[in-house]
Amino acid sequence: MNTFTNKLLGGKQGAIGLAVLAAIILVILPLGLDPFRIGMVGKYLTYAFVAVSLVMLWGYGGILSLGQGIFFGLGGYCMAMFLKLEASDPISTKIQTTPGIPDFMDWNQITALPLFWQPFHSFTLTLLAVVLVPTLFAYIIGFAMFKRRVGGVYFAIITQAIALILSILIIGQQGYTGGVNGITDLRTLLGWDIRTDHAKYILYYINAFLLIAVILVSRYILSSKFGMLLLAMRDKEERVRFSGYDVSNFKIFIFCFAALISALGGAMFTLQVGFMSPSFIGIVPSIEMVIFAAVGGRMSLIGAVYGALLVNYGKSVFSETYPELWLYLMGGLFIAVVMFFPNGLAGIYTDLMKKFQSRKTKVAPAPAPVVAAETTEAAVSTEPAGAKA
Amino acid sequence: MFGYSMADIGNIVVMQGFSGLSLFSVLLLMALGLAIIFGQMGVINMAHGEFMTIGAYTTVFLSKLAVKYDIVNYYFVFAIIAAFIVAFIIGYLVEFVLIRHLYKRPLDTLLATWGLSLVMQQIFRSTFGAKEVSAELPQWLLGAFQPTPDIEIPINGVFVMGLAAVVTFGVFLFMFRSRWGLNVRATVQNRVMAGAVGINTKKVDRVTFALGCGIAGVAGAAFTTIASTGPTTGSLYIVDSFMVVVFGGAASLMGTIASAFGIAQAQSILQFFMTSSMGKVSTLLVIVIILMMKPEGLFAAKVRK
């Protein structure tokens, strides 16, 4: 393998991990599940985008954002606005007082489409908005905070407050945003019905391939010089600064990148689930997204996907059958992951592998220094953000 | 402005101002506890709101007992003390079991205490039911007095304000005039050195955390006089309280008071003229923007970084 593919796949270990993940989400799950279940897995996989973004931001960058729901939601709303405009053409909305505008606007006595809705008539502009709006928003927040060296818990609290503001704003401005119900009743994308089983499979595959592409790009970033700097910044920010790097620019970049990934997840969510609402933006969803990454392993891009799948699967199983038990479990999960498994599932897996390997080396004594060098390297790269701080 | 005469606006501002003062008092009590824990120890306690709920439920429980034994007029003072003690003890235990292992990982503390808050909310729901409950208030807390015919000031609001003032003064005495406070401040400034001169820093941590939780319990007792209590009551105030602490400048008592006052007043006056959600949005937005320009808060401690 040449260096480029090596960086992209993250070496032999990374390539195997990715192949297993690809096999599961591209082959095993679609073959084994009915269309309804596939829709649910597709929904969980859109959360995996956010989990991956948090691995980059929190695991490697040491920046805990409690506002990833903002970007997930912005991406989702941009897509939803386009679909809503398509669903409310003058013919199908002719019973309204003002035909041609979304139904919730009509219910709120708004008679003309607001200016910020206008660009969403065009699919190209919508795709641009899905990418640009959250990234720009992240840039503004990141620029204001990181340039003034705000970090750590302050950053977490302020992103949380922004998530709260945005969700209250959307709920309050019912006429412009659809309020607490969100933007619902989305039917077609460029004339193509997104609610059929056939469409569900196609969207699922687009989603899955996009997720794998995002993981590859993230891998590439992490294995480049930037990734090294990111880790160095997390562990000893001052030293990186004294070495002549502008720490804040790197932080702004990684924050924007994380926002972009989350927004892609949000847009795919809208397409697959068929609605978008403020319940994916506020404080609670945003902090739940952190637990996806934490359960999967905050240092593992692949682990984050499994984390998102597992936690959400657990959530839908338990909250249907034992709703009281679910909050205990969720709360316990937060505490247990922090106290006992700071590296999540990926950490447990690496520990098991190490034990397995050391048993092998005991049987047939291999050259010890090589193993030692490997394990220390692994130990350095898998240490959680806070452990050294 | 909005079809009100000047006199109307004056009355509205006074009355909304007083309702803002009730909010201010609860926020201040919440934020005092947080400021001690966050400002002094750097620990983010997302379960702080639940400690307030513990205090509120304690008060409600005692009020039920008081009704049974017909001592409704006197129990409230004891309820405040009991709320403090219960929250203090639970805080002490939480520090011992959970927080002390995480002092070096502030972001992880945040997640762990969030988990704790979820568990506590569910415990409240299973124990006290999902419905909101309210305490039987003593007669002397009910009613309002009217300085002019157009202005009504509820007595419970005045009481809560007085309580907040007393607690604030108590915290001031504790932190700046007592041996304990000296130990706490020494530990914050230089943990290793404080340990070297014989301060038991672990004990200081534990008591400081428990004290912060205890004050949240008092906030809960005060809260029962102005609203009813449900399992998620505390979580509604947690972001506001954090904003108060951060906005005021952590570790500054004056800053906490000033920012609690500003935030509460802005919210309650704006909520009258705008919709309630827009009042809240604009207040929070202004705070976030100010914090982005001045991240150390209003009253930052002047230290070299």
Interface residues (C-beta under 8 A of the other chain):
Chain A: W58 L64 L66 I141 A144 M145 R148 R149 V150 G152 V153 Y154 A156 I157 I158 Q160 A161 I162 L164 I165 I168 L169 I171 G172 I283 I287 V290 I291 A294 E324 L327 Y328 M330 G331 G332 L333 F334 I335 V337 V338 M339 P342 P384 A385 G386 A387 A389
Chain B: F38 G42 I44 L98 H101 L102 K104 R105 P106 L107 D108 T109 L110 L111 A112 W114 G115 L116 S117 L118 V119 M120 Q121 Q122 R125 S126 V239 F242 M243 V246 T275 S277 M278 K280 V281 L284 L285 I287 V288 L291 M292 M293 P295
